Amino acid sequence: MCLLALVAEQPTYGYEMARKLEERGLHLASEGSIYPLLSRLQRQGLVEGYLVESGGGPARKYYRLAAAGTLTLSAWISDWNALAAGVNGVINGARHD
């Protein structure tokens, strides 16, 4: 879900996604874990990959959101919000002040 959300903001490449996730407080993702997920998202038709030449190095593979990815991201966000609300209800009810 987080990768789709980043790609929805703007087309980007794997290393940049890892950096953005870290900057936003998600320290669990590494470059090595992102690329297999991106491949899976591409196979599922949720993102599209394309190559962009870089000045002096190999071409970078960028990812953009596919139409199916937009719909899926919206559904996943709704599911996440419902789950987070339920978890918050449970843990906040467990406080013994």
N, CA, C and O atoms as CSV, one atom per row, in Angstrom:
chain,resi,resn,atom,element,x,y,z
A,1,MET,N,N,0.828,-1.186,0.000
A,1,MET,CA,C,0.000,0.000,0.000
A,1,MET,C,C,0.874,1.252,0.000
A,1,MET,O,O,0.579,2.218,-0.703
A,2,CYS,N,N,1.939,1.235,0.781
A,2,CYS,CA,C,2.803,2.417,0.864
A,2,CYS,C,C,3.499,2.696,-0.466
A,2,CYS,O,O,3.661,3.851,-0.859
A,3,LEU,N,N,3.907,1.635,-1.153
A,3,LEU,CA,C,4.546,1.836,-2.459
A,3,LEU,C,C,3.554,2.424,-3.456
A,3,LEU,O,O,3.903,3.334,-4.207
A,4,LEU,N,N,2.335,1.923,-3.473
A,4,LEU,CA,C,1.326,2.478,-4.370
A,4,LEU,C,C,1.063,3.943,-4.041
A,4,LEU,O,O,0.895,4.762,-4.945
A,5,ALA,N,N,1.026,4.276,-2.758
A,5,ALA,CA,C,0.784,5.663,-2.355
A,5,ALA,C,C,1.911,6.577,-2.840
A,5,ALA,O,O,1.649,7.696,-3.282
A,6,LEU,N,N,3.156,6.113,-2.761
A,6,LEU,CA,C,4.276,6.928,-3.249
A,6,LEU,C,C,4.204,7.120,-4.758
A,6,LEU,O,O,4.407,8.224,-5.263
A,7,VAL,N,N,3.915,6.043,-5.471
A,7,VAL,CA,C,3.838,6.110,-6.929
A,7,VAL,C,C,2.648,6.976,-7.358
A,7,VAL,O,O,2.692,7.613,-8.410
A,8,ALA,N,N,1.591,7.000,-6.546
A,8,ALA,CA,C,0.434,7.841,-6.860
A,8,ALA,C,C,0.801,9.323,-6.793
A,8,ALA,O,O,0.226,10.142,-7.510
A,9,GLU,N,N,1.756,9.664,-5.932
A,9,GLU,CA,C,2.193,11.063,-5.825
A,9,GLU,C,C,2.905,11.508,-7.094
A,9,GLU,O,O,2.654,12.593,-7.618
A,10,GLN,N,N,3.800,10.645,-7.581
A,10,GLN,CA,C,4.544,10.927,-8.817
A,10,GLN,C,C,5.310,9.673,-9.214
A,10,GLN,O,O,5.684,8.884,-8.346
A,11,PRO,N,N,5.548,9.473,-10.501
A,11,PRO,CA,C,6.360,8.329,-10.921
A,11,PRO,C,C,7.730,8.392,-10.246
A,11,PRO,O,O,8.315,9.466,-10.105
A,12,THR,N,N,8.223,7.248,-9.840
A,12,THR,CA,C,9.486,7.211,-9.117
A,12,THR,C,C,10.166,5.866,-9.317
A,12,THR,O,O,9.576,4.950,-9.889
A,13,TYR,N,N,11.390,5.743,-8.855
A,13,TYR,CA,C,12.150,4.504,-9.003
A,13,TYR,C,C,12.445,3.923,-7.619
A,13,TYR,O,O,12.285,4.606,-6.607
A,14,GLY,N,N,12.868,2.678,-7.581
A,14,GLY,CA,C,12.993,1.926,-6.338
A,14,GLY,C,C,13.826,2.573,-5.252
A,14,GLY,O,O,13.367,2.686,-4.115
A,15,TYR,N,N,15.038,3.002,-5.569
A,15,TYR,CA,C,15.903,3.603,-4.550
A,15,TYR,C,C,15.245,4.842,-3.959
A,15,TYR,O,O,15.299,5.065,-2.750
A,16,GLU,N,N,14.632,5.637,-4.806
A,16,GLU,CA,C,13.964,6.852,-4.341
A,16,GLU,C,C,12.792,6.506,-3.413
A,16,GLU,O,O,12.539,7.214,-2.439
A,17,MET,N,N,12.084,5.418,-3.719
A,17,MET,CA,C,10.988,4.990,-2.849
A,17,MET,C,C,11.506,4.604,-1.472
A,17,MET,O,O,10.915,4.980,-0.460
A,18,ALA,N,N,12.607,3.855,-1.423
A,18,ALA,CA,C,13.193,3.458,-0.139
A,18,ALA,C,C,13.569,4.691,0.667
A,18,ALA,O,O,13.326,4.748,1.873
A,19,ARG,N,N,14.154,5.664,0.013
A,19,ARG,CA,C,14.560,6.903,0.690
A,19,ARG,C,C,13.346,7.661,1.221
A,19,ARG,O,O,13.358,8.140,2.354
A,20,LYS,N,N,12.301,7.768,0.405
A,20,LYS,CA,C,11.096,8.481,0.832
A,20,LYS,C,C,10.412,7.778,1.999
A,20,LYS,O,O,9.940,8.436,2.927
A,21,LEU,N,N,10.352,6.454,1.961
A,21,LEU,CA,C,9.745,5.718,3.066
A,21,LEU,C,C,10.507,5.973,4.359
A,21,LEU,O,O,9.904,6.182,5.412
A,22,GLU,N,N,11.813,5.954,4.276
A,22,GLU,CA,C,12.646,6.214,5.461
A,22,GLU,C,C,12.444,7.637,5.967
A,22,GLU,O,O,12.315,7.855,7.172
A,23,GLU,N,N,12.418,8.597,5.064
A,23,GLU,CA,C,12.215,9.997,5.458
A,23,GLU,C,C,10.879,10.193,6.172
A,23,GLU,O,O,10.749,11.064,7.032
A,24,ARG,N,N,9.896,9.383,5.812
A,24,ARG,CA,C,8.552,9.519,6.390
A,24,ARG,C,C,8.337,8.628,7.609
A,24,ARG,O,O,7.219,8.502,8.109
A,25,GLY,N,N,9.418,8.014,8.080
A,25,GLY,CA,C,9.340,7.259,9.319
A,25,GLY,C,C,9.148,5.768,9.187
A,25,GLY,O,O,9.009,5.089,10.204
A,26,LEU,N,N,9.134,5.226,7.993
A,26,LEU,CA,C,8.988,3.788,7.797
A,26,LEU,C,C,10.375,3.209,7.539
A,26,LEU,O,O,10.846,3.171,6.402
A,27,HIS,N,N,11.007,2.767,8.598
A,27,HIS,CA,C,12.395,2.308,8.519
A,27,HIS,C,C,12.517,0.818,8.237
A,27,HIS,O,O,13.620,0.273,8.256
A,28,LEU,N,N,11.413,0.163,7.978
A,28,LEU,CA,C,11.421,-1.283,7.769
A,28,LEU,C,C,11.742,-1.671,6.333
A,28,LEU,O,O,12.120,-2.811,6.066
A,29,ALA,N,N,11.595,-0.745,5.423
A,29,ALA,CA,C,11.750,-1.063,3.999
A,29,ALA,C,C,13.189,-0.824,3.556
A,29,ALA,O,O,13.799,0.189,3.898
A,30,SER,N,N,13.710,-1.762,2.800
A,30,SER,CA,C,15.030,-1.598,2.202
A,30,SER,C,C,14.884,-1.734,0.695
A,30,SER,O,O,13.873,-2.217,0.185
A,31,GLU,N,N,15.914,-1.299,0.006
A,31,GLU,CA,C,15.884,-1.431,-1.451
A,31,GLU,C,C,15.670,-2.883,-1.869
A,31,GLU,O,O,14.936,-3.169,-2.815
A,32,GLY,N,N,16.318,-3.788,-1.156
A,32,GLY,CA,C,16.211,-5.206,-1.486
A,32,GLY,C,C,14.818,-5.767,-1.333
A,32,GLY,O,O,14.459,-6.728,-2.014
A,33,SER,N,N,14.024,-5.183,-0.448
A,33,SER,CA,C,12.650,-5.677,-0.277
A,33,SER,C,C,11.668,-4.964,-1.199
A,33,SER,O,O,10.589,-5.487,-1.477
A,34,ILE,N,N,12.028,-3.788,-1.671
A,34,ILE,CA,C,11.123,-3.010,-2.509
A,34,ILE,C,C,11.012,-3.576,-3.922
A,34,ILE,O,O,9.912,-3.654,-4.469
A,35,TYR,N,N,12.132,-3.970,-4.518
A,35,TYR,CA,C,12.097,-4.416,-5.913
A,35,TYR,C,C,11.226,-5.652,-6.142
A,35,TYR,O,O,10.486,-5.684,-7.125
A,36,PRO,N,N,11.281,-6.667,-5.281
A,36,PRO,CA,C,10.357,-7.800,-5.487
A,36,PRO,C,C,8.890,-7.377,-5.371
A,36,PRO,O,O,8.039,-7.886,-6.101
A,37,LEU,N,N,8.594,-6.454,-4.462
A,37,LEU,CA,C,7.217,-5.969,-4.331
A,37,LEU,C,C,6.783,-5.198,-5.568
A,37,LEU,O,O,5.652,-5.349,-6.031
A,38,LEU,N,N,7.666,-4.382,-6.099
A,38,LEU,CA,C,7.347,-3.633,-7.312
A,38,LEU,C,C,7.092,-4.583,-8.485
A,38,LEU,O,O,6.185,-4.360,-9.286
A,39,SER,N,N,7.890,-5.632,-8.577
A,39,SER,CA,C,7.677,-6.630,-9.643
A,39,SER,C,C,6.320,-7.287,-9.500
A,39,SER,O,O,5.622,-7.505,-10.490
A,40,ARG,N,N,5.942,-7.607,-8.266
A,40,ARG,CA,C,4.642,-8.226,-8.026
A,40,ARG,C,C,3.512,-7.257,-8.373
A,40,ARG,O,O,2.531,-7.646,-9.006
A,41,LEU,N,N,3.648,-6.001,-7.962
A,41,LEU,CA,C,2.627,-4.995,-8.289
A,41,LEU,C,C,2.502,-4.817,-9.799
A,41,LEU,O,O,1.404,-4.607,-10.316
A,42,GLN,N,N,3.628,-4.900,-10.502
A,42,GLN,CA,C,3.599,-4.768,-11.957
A,42,GLN,C,C,2.911,-5.976,-12.590
A,42,GLN,O,O,2.101,-5.819,-13.504
A,43,ARG,N,N,3.222,-7.167,-12.116
A,43,ARG,CA,C,2.570,-8.379,-12.649
A,43,ARG,C,C,1.058,-8.350,-12.411
A,43,ARG,O,O,0.285,-8.870,-13.215
A,44,GLN,N,N,0.650,-7.738,-11.306
A,44,GLN,CA,C,-0.770,-7.649,-10.975
A,44,GLN,C,C,-1.472,-6.519,-11.727
A,44,GLN,O,O,-2.687,-6.359,-11.614
A,45,GLY,N,N,-0.711,-5.737,-12.495
A,45,GLY,CA,C,-1.289,-4.662,-13.286
A,45,GLY,C,C,-1.607,-3.405,-12.492
A,45,GLY,O,O,-2.396,-2.571,-12.935
A,46,LEU,N,N,-0.991,-3.267,-11.310
A,46,LEU,CA,C,-1.262,-2.105,-10.462
A,46,LEU,C,C,-0.311,-0.946,-10.736
A,46,LEU,O,O,-0.667,0.215,-10.529
A,47,VAL,N,N,0.900,-1.259,-11.202
A,47,VAL,CA,C,1.857,-0.231,-11.607
A,47,VAL,C,C,2.396,-0.596,-12.980
A,47,VAL,O,O,2.351,-1.752,-13.401
A,48,GLU,N,N,2.906,0.414,-13.666
A,48,GLU,CA,C,3.568,0.218,-14.959
A,48,GLU,C,C,5.007,0.670,-14.811
A,48,GLU,O,O,5.280,1.721,-14.231
A,49,GLY,N,N,5.921,-0.119,-15.330
A,49,GLY,CA,C,7.334,0.233,-15.288
A,49,GLY,C,C,7.809,0.711,-16.644
A,49,GLY,O,O,7.360,0.224,-17.682
A,50,TYR,N,N,8.722,1.668,-16.625
A,50,TYR,CA,C,9.310,2.156,-17.868
A,50,TYR,C,C,10.719,2.668,-17.570
A,50,TYR,O,O,11.008,3.105,-16.456
A,51,LEU,N,N,11.579,2.610,-18.565
A,51,LEU,CA,C,12.976,3.011,-18.390
A,51,LEU,C,C,13.180,4.474,-18.758
A,51,LEU,O,O,12.599,4.980,-19.718
A,52,VAL,N,N,14.013,5.135,-17.977
A,52,VAL,CA,C,14.391,6.528,-18.233
A,52,VAL,C,C,15.915,6.588,-18.215
A,52,VAL,O,O,16.555,6.183,-17.245
A,53,GLU,N,N,16.478,7.095,-19.292
A,53,GLU,CA,C,17.928,7.231,-19.372
A,53,GLU,C,C,18.408,8.217,-18.324
A,53,GLU,O,O,17.798,9.264,-18.106
A,54,SER,N,N,19.516,7.864,-17.676
A,54,SER,CA,C,20.120,8.797,-16.724
A,54,SER,C,C,21.440,9.258,-17.323
A,54,SER,O,O,22.099,8.512,-18.047
A,55,GLY,N,N,21.811,10.462,-17.021
A,55,GLY,CA,C,23.006,11.035,-17.632
A,55,GLY,C,C,24.293,10.496,-17.061
A,55,GLY,O,O,24.854,11.117,-16.158
A,56,GLY,N,N,24.777,9.402,-17.527
A,56,GLY,CA,C,26.055,8.897,-17.077
A,56,GLY,C,C,25.996,7.535,-16.435
A,56,GLY,O,O,27.041,6.964,-16.120
A,57,GLY,N,N,24.846,7.007,-16.234
A,57,GLY,CA,C,24.714,5.681,-15.637
A,57,GLY,C,C,23.711,4.872,-16.404
A,57,GLY,O,O,23.228,5.289,-17.457
A,58,PRO,N,N,23.398,3.716,-15.875
A,58,PRO,CA,C,22.387,2.892,-16.547
A,58,PRO,C,C,21.005,3.538,-16.434
A,58,PRO,O,O,20.764,4.357,-15.547
A,59,ALA,N,N,20.121,3.170,-17.321
A,59,ALA,CA,C,18.749,3.682,-17.281
A,59,ALA,C,C,18.088,3.243,-15.985
A,59,ALA,O,O,18.366,2.158,-15.473
A,60,ARG,N,N,17.217,4.086,-15.460
A,60,ARG,CA,C,16.473,3.768,-14.240
A,60,ARG,C,C,15.078,3.308,-14.614
A,60,ARG,O,O,14.464,3.825,-15.547
A,61,LYS,N,N,14.589,2.326,-13.871
A,61,LYS,CA,C,13.227,1.864,-14.088
A,61,LYS,C,C,12.307,2.643,-13.155
A,61,LYS,O,O,12.376,2.523,-11.932
A,62,TYR,N,N,11.455,3.437,-13.767
A,62,TYR,CA,C,10.466,4.211,-13.023
A,62,TYR,C,C,9.152,3.459,-13.015
A,62,TYR,O,O,8.883,2.636,-13.889
A,63,TYR,N,N,8.343,3.752,-12.020
A,63,TYR,CA,C,7.026,3.139,-11.891
A,63,TYR,C,C,5.979,4.231,-11.792
A,63,TYR,O,O,6.183,5.250,-11.133
A,64,ARG,N,N,4.850,4.001,-12.459
A,64,ARG,CA,C,3.704,4.908,-12.360
A,64,ARG,C,C,2.479,4.052,-12.061
A,64,ARG,O,O,2.448,2.854,-12.343
A,65,LEU,N,N,1.484,4.692,-11.490
A,65,LEU,CA,C,0.269,3.992,-11.102
A,65,LEU,C,C,-0.565,3.670,-12.339
A,65,LEU,O,O,-0.789,4.540,-13.181
A,66,ALA,N,N,-1.016,2.448,-12.451
A,66,ALA,CA,C,-1.940,2.039,-13.507
A,66,ALA,C,C,-3.364,2.317,-13.015
A,66,ALA,O,O,-3.577,2.550,-11.825
A,67,ALA,N,N,-4.317,2.292,-13.912
A,67,ALA,CA,C,-5.712,2.553,-13.537
A,67,ALA,C,C,-6.173,1.593,-12.445
A,67,ALA,O,O,-6.835,2.006,-11.493
A,68,ALA,N,N,-5.829,0.326,-12.577
A,68,ALA,CA,C,-6.207,-0.656,-11.559
A,68,ALA,C,C,-5.532,-0.341,-10.227
A,68,ALA,O,O,-6.089,-0.623,-9.166
A,69,GLY,N,N,-4.344,0.237,-10.276
A,69,GLY,CA,C,-3.636,0.615,-9.058
A,69,GLY,C,C,-4.342,1.725,-8.307
A,69,GLY,O,O,-4.347,1.742,-7.076
A,70,THR,N,N,-4.933,2.645,-9.033
A,70,THR,CA,C,-5.677,3.736,-8.405
A,70,THR,C,C,-6.864,3.181,-7.622
A,70,THR,O,O,-7.101,3.578,-6.481
A,71,LEU,N,N,-7.602,2.273,-8.230
A,71,LEU,CA,C,-8.759,1.669,-7.568
A,71,LEU,C,C,-8.329,0.827,-6.372
A,71,LEU,O,O,-8.946,0.880,-5.308
A,72,THR,N,N,-7.276,0.058,-6.553
A,72,THR,CA,C,-6.784,-0.798,-5.476
A,72,THR,C,C,-6.284,0.035,-4.309
A,72,THR,O,O,-6.572,-0.278,-3.154
A,73,LEU,N,N,-5.536,1.094,-4.601
A,73,LEU,CA,C,-5.023,1.953,-3.537
A,73,LEU,C,C,-6.171,2.547,-2.734
A,73,LEU,O,O,-6.109,2.581,-1.505
A,74,SER,N,N,-7.194,3.005,-3.393
A,74,SER,CA,C,-8.352,3.570,-2.709
A,74,SER,C,C,-8.996,2.538,-1.775
A,74,SER,O,O,-9.348,2.858,-0.639
A,75,ALA,N,N,-9.143,1.325,-2.251
A,75,ALA,CA,C,-9.736,0.264,-1.425
A,75,ALA,C,C,-8.837,-0.077,-0.247
A,75,ALA,O,O,-9.316,-0.248,0.874
A,76,TRP,N,N,-7.526,-0.177,-0.497
A,76,TRP,CA,C,-6.589,-0.499,0.580
A,76,TRP,C,C,-6.565,0.600,1.640
A,76,TRP,O,O,-6.462,0.298,2.829
A,77,ILE,N,N,-6.657,1.851,1.241
A,77,ILE,CA,C,-6.682,2.956,2.203
A,77,ILE,C,C,-7.936,2.873,3.065
A,77,ILE,O,O,-7.867,3.076,4.278
A,78,SER,N,N,-9.073,2.579,2.455
A,78,SER,CA,C,-10.310,2.420,3.225
A,78,SER,C,C,-10.180,1.277,4.227
A,78,SER,O,O,-10.560,1.422,5.389
A,79,ASP,N,N,-9.648,0.152,3.783
A,79,ASP,CA,C,-9.439,-0.999,4.672
A,79,ASP,C,C,-8.495,-0.639,5.811
A,79,ASP,O,O,-8.753,-0.978,6.966
A,80,TRP,N,N,-7.397,0.049,5.487
A,80,TRP,CA,C,-6.419,0.443,6.497
A,80,TRP,C,C,-7.049,1.375,7.528
A,80,TRP,O,O,-6.850,1.193,8.729
A,81,ASN,N,N,-7.800,2.360,7.077
A,81,ASN,CA,C,-8.435,3.299,8.000
A,81,ASN,C,C,-9.395,2.589,8.941
A,81,ASN,O,O,-9.451,2.916,10.126
A,82,ALA,N,N,-10.151,1.622,8.430
A,82,ALA,CA,C,-11.073,0.855,9.274
A,82,ALA,C,C,-10.294,0.022,10.290
A,82,ALA,O,O,-10.668,-0.040,11.461
A,83,LEU,N,N,-9.212,-0.616,9.845
A,83,LEU,CA,C,-8.385,-1.412,10.743
A,83,LEU,C,C,-7.751,-0.534,11.817
A,83,LEU,O,O,-7.775,-0.881,12.998
A,84,ALA,N,N,-7.186,0.600,11.411
A,84,ALA,CA,C,-6.530,1.509,12.367
A,84,ALA,C,C,-7.534,2.023,13.393
A,84,ALA,O,O,-7.203,2.135,14.573
A,85,ALA,N,N,-8.748,2.336,12.964
A,85,ALA,CA,C,-9.774,2.805,13.892
A,85,ALA,C,C,-10.121,1.707,14.906
A,85,ALA,O,O,-10.285,1.986,16.094
A,86,GLY,N,N,-10.230,0.486,14.443
A,86,GLY,CA,C,-10.522,-0.629,15.344
A,86,GLY,C,C,-9.402,-0.861,16.344
A,86,GLY,O,O,-9.656,-1.043,17.534
A,87,VAL,N,N,-8.158,-0.854,15.861
A,87,VAL,CA,C,-7.011,-1.045,16.756
A,87,VAL,C,C,-6.942,0.091,17.770
A,87,VAL,O,O,-6.707,-0.152,18.954
A,88,ASN,N,N,-7.145,1.325,17.320
A,88,ASN,CA,C,-7.132,2.457,18.245
A,88,ASN,C,C,-8.222,2.322,19.298
A,88,ASN,O,O,-8.003,2.645,20.466
A,89,GLY,N,N,-9.391,1.849,18.893
A,89,GLY,CA,C,-10.465,1.632,19.847
A,89,GLY,C,C,-10.097,0.620,20.908
A,89,GLY,O,O,-10.424,0.797,22.082
A,90,VAL,N,N,-9.426,-0.430,20.509
A,90,VAL,CA,C,-9.013,-1.468,21.454
A,90,VAL,C,C,-7.928,-0.954,22.387
A,90,VAL,O,O,-8.055,-1.072,23.606
A,91,ILE,N,N,-6.857,-0.383,21.829
A,91,ILE,CA,C,-5.738,0.016,22.694
A,91,ILE,C,C,-6.084,1.229,23.554
A,91,ILE,O,O,-5.589,1.350,24.675
A,92,ASN,N,N,-6.917,2.118,23.053
A,92,ASN,CA,C,-7.308,3.265,23.861
A,92,ASN,C,C,-8.274,2.848,24.972
A,92,ASN,O,O,-8.302,3.471,26.033
A,93,GLY,N,N,-9.051,1.818,24.739
A,93,GLY,CA,C,-9.952,1.298,25.766
A,93,GLY,C,C,-9.215,0.534,26.845
A,93,GLY,O,O,-9.753,0.306,27.929
A,94,ALA,N,N,-7.979,0.133,26.553
A,94,ALA,CA,C,-7.187,-0.640,27.511
A,94,ALA,C,C,-6.423,0.244,28.491
A,94,ALA,O,O,-5.792,-0.270,29.415
A,95,ARG,N,N,-6.466,1.539,28.311
A,95,ARG,CA,C,-5.732,2.429,29.220
A,95,ARG,C,C,-6.385,2.434,30.597
A,95,ARG,O,O,-7.607,2.488,30.733
A,96,HIS,N,N,-5.555,2.377,31.581
A,96,HIS,CA,C,-6.020,2.399,32.966
A,96,HIS,C,C,-5.410,3.608,33.661
A,96,HIS,O,O,-4.423,3.487,34.387
A,97,ASP,N,N,-5.995,4.754,33.438
A,97,ASP,CA,C,-5.434,5.990,34.024
A,97,ASP,C,C,-5.894,6.155,35.446
A,97,ASP,O,O,-5.529,7.130,36.104
